[in-house]
Structures are given as structure tokens and as C-alpha cells.
Amino acid sequence: MALAETVKERLAGLSGLFKRGSTPPFAAFEWIIAGRYLRARRRGGGVSVVAFFSVLGITLGVATLIIVLSVMNGFRTELLSKIVGINGHVFVTPIDKLFTDYVDLSDRLSKVAGVRSAIPLVEGQAFASSPYGGSGVLVRGIRGEDIDSIGSIAKTIRGGTLDGFDDGTGVAIGRRLAESLGLQAGDQITLSTPKGATTPFGTAPRTKAYTVKAIFEIGMTEFDATFVFMPLAESQAFFNRDSDVSLIEVYLDNADAVAQLRPDLEMAAERPVLLTDWRQRNRTFFGALEVERNVMFLILSLIVVVATLNIVSGLILLVRDKSSDIAILRTMGATPGTVMRVFLINGALIGVVGTLGGLALGTLITLNIKPIQRVLFPSAWDPTVRFLAEIPAEMNSGEITVVVLTSIALSLVATLYPSWRAARLDPVQALRYG
């Protein structure tokens, strides 16, 4: 009798919790019930397995999105820094007459607010050769103080030195060009150009041997295998130019301030010049990267959508498995809203746990992607195809926030239909047939 009375009192106390208005939404007992439904039981083990794979699917989907978007951002940042870092931001070329006044002109351009430096260049194509091979190259004539100011060159010297660059006939070449020609610092490289001296029989080719004074490695294979830097005065003689330069490259403090500084640069030139910038020269390339990034985001988002569909199937299975329990809760006074919130909590827990797991996994892999590449895929990354020597990655907090919020929102949406079905369950029918 004492045991029966105790049970009756506890049931009465529990049913009192369900009285309308006696407990707020998402009360503690709703969380307790939702947590118990997710645990493995003898009868409900299949429900827990489905929930586990739902969490796993969301984790992998979110992690994949974070990793791919970070790598795409890294690609854009690295390529932009390397392409713009060695080529400048604004390119000034002559219209009416040659740049014989390049010293004064570059000084005027460098004094414009927002301009870091203005570098006069002689640029021309040539053929580089050694006893071990040959390759087409792009020769750039530059002053010694100017090449020291280009960080992508001066800070990446892998052999030799740039000291006394203007003193002799030494040149600086990229590491991949040096490897293809079998050269080291101090060796001789032969350069040939069809734009040599003018004779009564036409223009004679010019061939001259230079000492490899320095070997640099920018990290972009196309540049490391193509560029040859030589002293400006020597390049003018090599390409048969009469004390003029091909163009002046302007480096800005902010690469995105090109449009604002264009009128100031035209005014500082004090003569007709043609201005082009890095956006115009690389519009197709960076536009293709942006399109690829957006398409990858849409495609990989489908992984998260498919994973959230597992929540729907798992909750429907859970509602069928717990129909008798739902009926008992309803007969004890639980409202349809209480039942609906229990299953909403179930789906939300799966979505939040999976999303946080994906965030942690994606962040861990992104921050360690270069060591992972070197250990697991040492030869799978071909820099001659992908331009860069290593896989770059740059996490964007705004994009990651969008991924996390989207995943959680999809998880919550996926719980609505199963929760609504659980709330509409007829307790009489459930007890009779459940």
C-alpha cells in the first residue's frame, strides 16, 4: 500500500508539471526527455544510430565547406599578393613620346599621396640558355634601389646576393629557371634577343653571357621560371633602347585604391600617359576564381542539406518508436506544444552538435593544411599546374559565421515536420495500436 501511494503521489506530481501555464516553454523536463530519447536503448538503438550518422554527416559537411572556402580564399590572397607584388598596381606607358624623362616622371608619381613607389622598367622577351638547356624568359631592367624595394624579390633570395646589383653585368633569375637550366649563383647564363643592333642589312640578333648574381623564389612557378632581372642601364643596351624605358610601375599603399588615385596620377604625370591597373590586366583570372568559389559553395552546401535530411528520417523513426511514450505524456497532461518542443530539441541538439563538430574539425584541418599536405600528399600537389608551391588557406570569419548559421537553420527547419507529426499524435490511437 505504501509503495502504491508513493507511485500515485509521484505520478500526480509529474502530471502537475504539465498543467497549462504551470511551466514555461523549453523547461528542464523537456530537455531531460529529449536527451533520454537520443540515448541508445534496447528497442531504440536504431534511432541512436540514425542520430549518430546525422551528426557525422553535418560535421563532415560543415568541415568540408570551411576547408574549401578557406583554401579558395587563400588562393585568391596568395595569387593577388604575388601577381600584384611583383607587377605593381598601376602601369604607366607613354602615348606621345618615349619615356626619356623617366627619372623626373617616376619622382613626381612617387610623391602622390597613397603611392609607395614608382619604378621605371625596361621589359623585353629573350631566350635564356646554358650548357644544359634553354627557355624563353621575360627580361626586366631595373635599378638596384628599386629591386631592393620589391619585397617579393629582395626577401626571397635563395642563392647569391643583390648587393652591388647596378655595378656589373650580373642578373637575378628565378629558382625554377635556375633548376631547368642547371645553374647556380656565380654560373653564366646566355641571353639572346632579336632586337639587337641596327645594321644596313636589318636588325641583328644580340647574344650576351651574364653572371647569375642572385636566385630568388617568389613561390609562383610561372614567375620563378620566367623572370630575369638585370641592371637598368645594361637592359637599355641589351634591347637597343636610347636612354628610355618601356613603362613605369606604380606601387600603392592600398591595392584597392586604384580608382581614387587615378586622377592624381594623371595630374602628376604632366604629360599624356596611358594608365592601366592590376584589375584590368587580371580581370578574367580573378573573375574565374570568384565564379569557381561561388559554385563550390553551392555544390558543397548540398552536403549539409543531405545531412539535415537524415534528421527528418531519424525524428520520424523516433516518433514512431516513442508513440506509446508520447501518448502517456499526453494523458498525463502534456500539451501538443510540449511534445513538439521535445522533438525540436532533439533535432536542434543533432544540428548544433554536428555544426560545432564540423567547425572544430574544419578549423583544425585549415590551420594545419600545409603540414598535412607535406605528410599525406607530398607529391600530389603539382606547382607547375596550380601556380603555387603549397596549398594556401585563409579563414574568413564572416563566411564561417554564414556556414555555421546556415547549418543550424537547416537543422531546425528539418525538425519542424517530424515535431508537428508528434504533436498531432492521437494518444488513444497510439495506446491502442502503438
C-alpha positions as CSV (number, residue, x, y, z in Angstrom):
1,M,0.0,0.0,0.0
2,A,2.8,2.4,0.9
3,L,4.5,1.7,-2.5
4,A,1.3,2.3,-4.4
5,E,0.6,5.5,-2.6
6,T,4.2,6.7,-3.3
7,V,3.8,5.9,-7.0
8,K,0.5,7.7,-7.1
9,E,1.9,10.8,-5.5
10,R,4.9,10.9,-7.9
11,L,2.6,10.5,-10.9
12,A,0.3,13.2,-9.5
13,G,3.3,15.5,-9.0
14,L,4.6,14.8,-12.5
15,S,1.2,15.4,-14.1
16,G,1.1,18.6,-12.2
17,L,4.1,19.8,-14.2
18,F,2.0,19.5,-17.4
19,K,-0.8,21.8,-16.3
20,R,-1.3,24.5,-18.7
21,G,0.7,27.5,-17.8
22,S,2.5,25.8,-14.9
23,T,5.8,25.5,-16.7
24,P,7.5,27.8,-19.3
25,P,8.4,26.6,-22.8
26,F,11.6,24.6,-23.0
27,A,11.5,23.8,-19.3
28,A,14.1,21.5,-17.8
29,F,12.0,18.3,-18.0
30,E,11.6,18.8,-21.8
31,W,15.4,18.8,-22.2
32,I,15.6,15.7,-19.9
33,I,13.0,13.8,-22.0
34,A,14.7,14.9,-25.3
35,G,18.1,13.7,-24.0
36,R,16.7,10.3,-23.0
37,Y,15.2,9.8,-26.4
38,L,18.6,10.2,-28.1
39,R,20.2,7.6,-25.9
40,A,20.6,4.0,-27.1
41,R,18.0,1.6,-25.7
42,R,17.3,-2.0,-26.4
43,R,14.3,-1.1,-28.6
44,G,15.5,2.4,-29.8
45,G,19.1,1.5,-30.7
46,G,18.3,2.2,-34.4
47,V,17.2,5.7,-33.5
48,S,20.5,6.5,-31.8
49,V,22.4,5.1,-34.8
50,V,20.5,7.4,-37.2
51,A,21.1,10.3,-34.9
52,F,24.9,9.5,-34.8
53,F,25.1,9.4,-38.6
54,S,23.1,12.6,-38.8
55,V,25.6,14.3,-36.5
56,L,28.5,12.8,-38.5
57,G,27.0,13.9,-41.9
58,I,26.6,17.5,-40.7
59,T,30.1,17.5,-39.2
60,L,31.7,16.4,-42.4
61,G,29.6,18.8,-44.5
62,V,30.4,21.9,-42.4
63,A,34.0,20.9,-42.1
64,T,34.3,20.5,-45.9
65,L,32.6,23.8,-46.5
66,I,35.0,25.6,-44.2
67,I,38.1,23.9,-45.6
68,V,37.2,24.5,-49.3
69,L,36.2,28.2,-48.7
70,S,39.4,28.8,-46.8
71,V,41.5,27.3,-49.5
72,M,39.8,29.3,-52.2
73,N,40.3,32.5,-50.1
74,G,43.9,31.5,-49.6
75,F,44.3,31.0,-53.4
76,R,43.0,34.5,-54.1
77,T,45.1,36.2,-51.4
78,E,48.3,34.4,-52.4
79,L,47.9,34.9,-56.1
80,L,46.9,38.6,-55.6
81,S,49.9,39.2,-53.3
82,K,52.3,37.5,-55.7
83,I,50.9,38.8,-59.0
84,V,50.5,42.4,-57.7
85,G,53.6,42.2,-55.5
86,I,55.9,41.7,-58.5
87,N,53.9,43.6,-61.2
88,G,52.8,46.7,-59.3
89,H,49.3,48.1,-59.1
90,V,49.3,50.8,-61.8
91,F,51.2,50.6,-65.2
92,V,52.1,53.9,-66.8
93,T,53.0,53.8,-70.5
94,P,53.8,56.6,-73.0
95,I,51.4,57.9,-75.6
96,D,53.0,60.9,-77.4
97,K,56.7,60.3,-76.9
98,L,59.1,57.8,-75.3
99,F,59.9,57.9,-71.5
100,T,63.3,59.6,-71.8
101,D,62.3,61.7,-68.8
102,Y,61.6,58.6,-66.7
103,V,63.7,59.8,-63.7
104,D,61.7,63.0,-63.2
105,L,58.4,61.3,-64.1
106,S,58.9,58.5,-61.6
107,D,59.9,61.0,-58.9
108,R,56.6,63.0,-59.5
109,L,54.5,59.9,-59.4
110,S,56.1,58.6,-56.2
111,K,55.2,61.9,-54.4
112,V,51.5,61.3,-54.9
113,A,49.7,60.6,-51.6
114,G,49.0,56.9,-51.3
115,V,51.8,55.9,-53.6
116,R,54.6,53.7,-52.1
117,S,57.0,53.8,-55.1
118,A,57.2,54.4,-58.8
119,I,59.7,52.1,-60.6
120,P,60.9,52.6,-64.2
121,L,61.4,49.4,-66.2
122,V,62.7,48.1,-69.5
123,E,60.9,45.0,-70.5
124,G,61.5,42.6,-73.3
125,Q,61.4,38.9,-74.3
126,A,64.6,36.9,-74.7
127,F,65.8,33.3,-74.9
128,A,67.9,32.1,-71.9
129,S,70.3,29.2,-72.4
130,S,73.0,27.2,-70.7
131,P,75.0,24.1,-71.5
132,Y,72.1,22.1,-70.0
133,G,69.1,23.6,-71.8
134,G,67.2,26.7,-72.8
135,S,63.9,28.5,-72.1
136,G,62.0,31.6,-73.1
137,V,62.2,34.4,-70.5
138,L,60.9,37.9,-69.7
139,V,63.8,40.3,-69.0
140,R,63.2,43.3,-66.8
141,G,65.7,46.1,-66.5
142,I,65.5,47.7,-63.1
143,R,67.6,50.0,-60.9
144,G,69.3,48.4,-57.9
145,E,67.5,50.6,-55.3
146,D,64.2,49.7,-56.9
147,I,64.7,45.9,-56.9
148,D,65.6,46.2,-53.2
149,S,62.2,47.8,-52.6
150,I,60.2,44.9,-54.1
151,G,59.8,42.6,-51.2
152,S,58.7,39.6,-53.2
153,I,62.3,39.6,-54.8
154,A,64.6,41.1,-52.1
155,K,63.1,38.9,-49.3
156,T,63.1,35.6,-51.2
157,I,66.8,35.3,-52.3
158,R,67.7,31.6,-52.2
159,G,71.3,32.0,-53.5
160,G,73.8,34.8,-54.2
161,T,73.1,38.4,-53.3
162,L,71.6,41.6,-54.7
163,D,74.4,43.7,-53.2
164,G,76.0,45.8,-56.0
165,F,73.3,44.9,-58.5
166,D,74.0,48.0,-60.5
167,D,77.8,47.6,-60.6
168,G,78.3,44.9,-63.2
169,T,76.5,42.7,-65.7
170,G,75.1,40.2,-63.2
171,V,71.4,39.2,-63.3
172,A,68.8,37.7,-60.9
173,I,66.8,34.7,-62.0
174,G,64.0,32.6,-60.5
175,R,64.7,29.3,-58.8
176,R,62.8,27.2,-61.3
177,L,64.5,28.7,-64.2
178,A,67.8,28.0,-62.5
179,E,66.8,24.4,-61.9
180,S,65.7,23.9,-65.5
181,L,69.0,25.3,-66.9
182,G,71.1,23.6,-64.2
183,L,72.5,26.9,-62.9
184,Q,73.7,28.2,-59.5
185,A,74.8,31.6,-58.3
186,G,78.0,32.5,-60.0
187,D,77.4,30.5,-63.1
188,Q,76.9,32.0,-66.6
189,I,73.6,32.4,-68.4
190,T,73.4,33.4,-72.0
191,L,70.6,35.7,-73.2
192,S,69.6,36.2,-76.8
193,T,67.2,38.7,-78.3
194,P,66.2,39.5,-81.9
195,K,66.1,43.2,-81.0
196,G,69.8,43.9,-81.3
197,A,71.9,46.5,-83.2
198,T,70.6,48.0,-86.4
199,T,72.8,47.3,-89.4
200,P,72.5,48.1,-93.1
201,F,71.1,44.6,-93.5
202,G,68.5,45.0,-90.8
203,T,68.3,44.3,-87.1
204,A,70.9,41.8,-85.9
205,P,70.2,39.5,-83.0
206,R,72.1,40.1,-79.9
207,T,73.6,37.3,-77.6
208,K,75.4,38.0,-74.4
209,A,76.5,36.0,-71.4
210,Y,75.7,37.2,-67.9
211,T,76.7,36.1,-64.4
212,V,73.9,34.7,-62.2
213,K,74.2,37.1,-59.3
214,A,71.1,36.0,-57.3
215,I,68.5,33.4,-57.4
216,F,65.0,34.2,-56.0
217,E,61.9,32.2,-55.3
218,I,58.6,34.1,-55.3
219,G,56.6,30.9,-54.8
220,M,54.6,31.2,-58.0
221,T,56.0,28.8,-60.6
222,E,55.2,30.9,-63.6
223,F,57.2,33.8,-62.3
224,D,60.1,31.7,-60.9
225,A,60.5,30.1,-64.3
226,T,60.2,33.2,-66.4
227,F,61.6,36.4,-64.9
228,V,65.2,37.6,-65.3
229,F,66.1,40.9,-63.7
230,M,69.1,42.9,-64.9
231,P,70.5,46.4,-64.3
232,L,68.5,49.1,-66.0
233,A,71.5,50.6,-67.9
234,E,72.5,47.1,-69.1
235,S,68.9,46.3,-70.3
236,Q,68.8,49.5,-72.3
237,A,71.9,48.5,-74.1
238,F,70.8,44.9,-74.5
239,F,67.4,45.8,-76.1
240,N,68.9,48.7,-78.1
241,R,66.9,51.4,-76.3
242,D,68.1,55.0,-76.4
243,S,68.1,56.0,-72.8
244,D,64.4,55.4,-72.3
245,V,62.2,52.8,-70.5
246,S,59.2,50.7,-71.5
247,L,56.9,51.6,-68.6
248,I,56.7,52.8,-65.1
249,E,55.1,50.6,-62.5
250,V,53.4,52.3,-59.5
251,Y,53.0,50.5,-56.2
252,L,50.2,51.8,-53.9
253,D,49.8,51.5,-50.2
254,N,46.3,50.1,-50.8
255,A,45.8,47.9,-53.9
256,D,42.0,48.6,-53.9
257,A,42.5,52.4,-54.0
258,V,43.4,52.4,-57.8
259,A,40.2,54.2,-58.9
260,Q,40.6,57.0,-56.3
261,L,44.3,57.6,-57.2
262,R,44.0,57.5,-61.0
263,P,43.1,61.3,-61.4
264,D,46.0,62.3,-59.1
265,L,48.5,60.1,-61.0
266,E,47.4,61.5,-64.4
267,M,47.8,65.0,-63.0
268,A,51.3,64.2,-61.5
269,A,52.4,62.8,-64.9
270,E,52.1,66.3,-66.5
271,R,52.0,64.7,-70.0
272,P,49.7,62.3,-71.9
273,V,50.1,58.8,-70.5
274,L,48.1,55.6,-70.6
275,L,47.2,54.2,-67.2
276,T,46.2,50.5,-66.7
277,D,45.8,48.8,-63.3
278,W,46.1,45.2,-61.9
279,R,42.3,44.8,-62.0
280,Q,42.2,45.4,-65.8
281,R,45.1,43.1,-66.5
282,N,43.8,40.2,-64.3
283,R,40.1,40.7,-64.6
284,T,39.5,37.3,-66.3
285,F,41.7,35.4,-64.0
286,F,40.3,36.7,-60.7
287,G,36.8,36.6,-62.1
288,A,37.1,32.9,-62.8
289,L,38.4,32.3,-59.3
290,E,35.3,34.1,-57.9
291,V,32.9,32.1,-60.0
292,E,34.6,28.9,-59.0
293,R,34.4,29.8,-55.4
294,N,30.7,30.6,-55.5
295,V,29.9,27.4,-57.4
296,M,31.9,25.3,-54.9
297,F,29.9,26.9,-52.1
298,L,26.6,26.0,-53.7
299,I,27.7,22.4,-54.5
300,L,29.2,21.7,-51.1
301,S,26.1,23.2,-49.4
302,L,24.2,20.3,-50.7
303,I,26.2,18.0,-48.4
304,V,24.8,19.9,-45.4
305,V,21.3,19.7,-46.9
306,V,21.5,16.0,-47.4
307,A,22.9,15.6,-43.9
308,T,19.9,17.5,-42.4
309,L,17.5,15.3,-44.3
310,N,18.8,12.5,-42.1
311,I,17.4,14.5,-39.1
312,V,14.0,14.2,-40.7
313,S,14.2,10.5,-41.2
314,G,15.7,10.0,-37.7
315,L,13.0,12.0,-36.0
316,I,10.2,10.3,-37.9
317,L,11.6,7.0,-36.8
318,L,11.9,8.3,-33.2
319,V,8.2,9.5,-33.2
320,R,7.1,6.0,-34.4
321,D,9.3,4.3,-31.8
322,K,8.1,6.6,-28.9
323,S,4.4,6.8,-29.9
324,S,3.4,5.0,-26.7
325,D,5.5,7.3,-24.6
326,I,4.0,10.3,-26.3
327,A,0.5,9.0,-25.6
328,I,1.4,8.5,-21.9
329,L,2.7,12.1,-21.7
330,R,-0.4,13.4,-23.3
331,T,-2.7,11.5,-21.0
332,M,-0.7,12.9,-18.0
333,G,-1.4,16.5,-19.2
334,A,1.4,17.3,-21.7
335,T,0.3,19.8,-24.3
336,P,0.9,19.3,-28.0
337,G,3.3,22.2,-27.7
338,T,5.3,20.4,-25.1
339,V,5.6,17.3,-27.3
340,M,6.6,19.4,-30.3
341,R,9.3,21.2,-28.3
342,V,10.8,17.8,-27.1
343,F,11.4,16.8,-30.7
344,L,12.5,20.2,-31.7
345,I,15.1,20.0,-29.0
346,N,16.2,16.5,-30.4
347,G,16.7,17.9,-33.9
348,A,18.4,21.0,-32.6
349,L,20.8,19.1,-30.5
350,I,21.8,17.0,-33.5
351,G,22.3,20.1,-35.7
352,V,24.2,22.1,-33.1
353,V,26.5,19.2,-32.1
354,G,27.2,18.4,-35.7
355,T,27.8,22.0,-36.7
356,L,30.1,22.6,-33.8
357,G,32.0,19.4,-34.5
358,G,32.3,20.5,-38.2
359,L,33.5,23.9,-37.1
360,A,36.2,22.4,-34.9
361,L,37.3,19.8,-37.5
362,G,37.3,22.3,-40.3
363,T,39.3,24.9,-38.3
364,L,41.8,22.2,-37.2
365,I,42.5,21.0,-40.7
366,T,42.6,24.5,-42.2
367,L,45.1,25.7,-39.7
368,N,47.3,22.7,-40.3
369,I,46.7,22.2,-44.0
370,K,50.4,22.7,-45.0
371,P,51.8,20.1,-42.6
372,I,49.0,17.7,-43.6
373,Q,49.9,18.3,-47.3
374,R,53.6,17.6,-46.7
375,V,52.9,14.4,-44.7
376,L,50.0,12.8,-46.5
377,F,50.3,14.2,-50.1
378,P,54.0,15.1,-50.6
379,S,53.9,14.6,-54.4
380,A,50.2,15.1,-55.2
381,W,50.4,18.9,-55.4
382,D,52.0,19.9,-58.7
383,P,53.0,23.6,-58.5
384,T,53.5,23.8,-62.3
385,V,49.8,23.2,-62.7
386,R,48.4,25.1,-59.7
387,F,50.9,28.1,-59.8
388,L,51.7,27.9,-56.1
389,A,54.2,25.6,-54.3
390,E,51.9,24.9,-51.3
391,I,48.2,24.8,-50.5
392,P,47.2,28.2,-49.2
393,A,44.4,28.6,-46.7
394,E,42.8,31.8,-45.2
395,M,39.8,31.6,-42.8
396,N,37.2,34.3,-43.2
397,S,35.2,34.9,-40.0
398,G,32.2,36.3,-41.9
399,E,32.0,33.3,-44.2
400,I,32.4,30.8,-41.4
401,T,29.6,32.5,-39.5
402,V,27.3,32.2,-42.5
403,V,28.2,28.5,-42.8
404,V,27.5,27.8,-39.1
405,L,24.2,29.8,-39.0
406,T,23.0,28.2,-42.3
407,S,23.7,24.7,-40.9
408,I,21.9,25.3,-37.7
409,A,19.0,26.9,-39.5
410,L,18.6,24.0,-41.9
411,S,18.7,21.6,-38.9
412,L,15.9,23.5,-37.2
413,V,13.8,23.6,-40.4
414,A,14.3,19.8,-40.7
415,T,12.8,19.2,-37.3
416,L,9.5,21.0,-38.0
417,Y,7.6,18.3,-39.8
418,P,8.5,15.4,-37.5
419,S,7.8,17.6,-34.4
420,W,4.5,18.6,-35.9
421,R,3.6,15.0,-36.5
422,A,4.5,14.1,-32.9
423,A,2.3,16.9,-31.6
424,R,-0.7,15.8,-33.6
425,L,-0.4,12.2,-32.5
426,D,-3.7,10.9,-31.0
427,P,-2.9,9.4,-27.6
428,V,-5.9,7.0,-27.8
429,Q,-4.9,5.6,-31.2
430,A,-1.2,5.4,-30.1
431,L,-2.1,3.4,-27.0
432,R,-4.4,1.1,-28.9
433,Y,-2.1,0.4,-31.8
434,G,1.3,1.6,-30.6
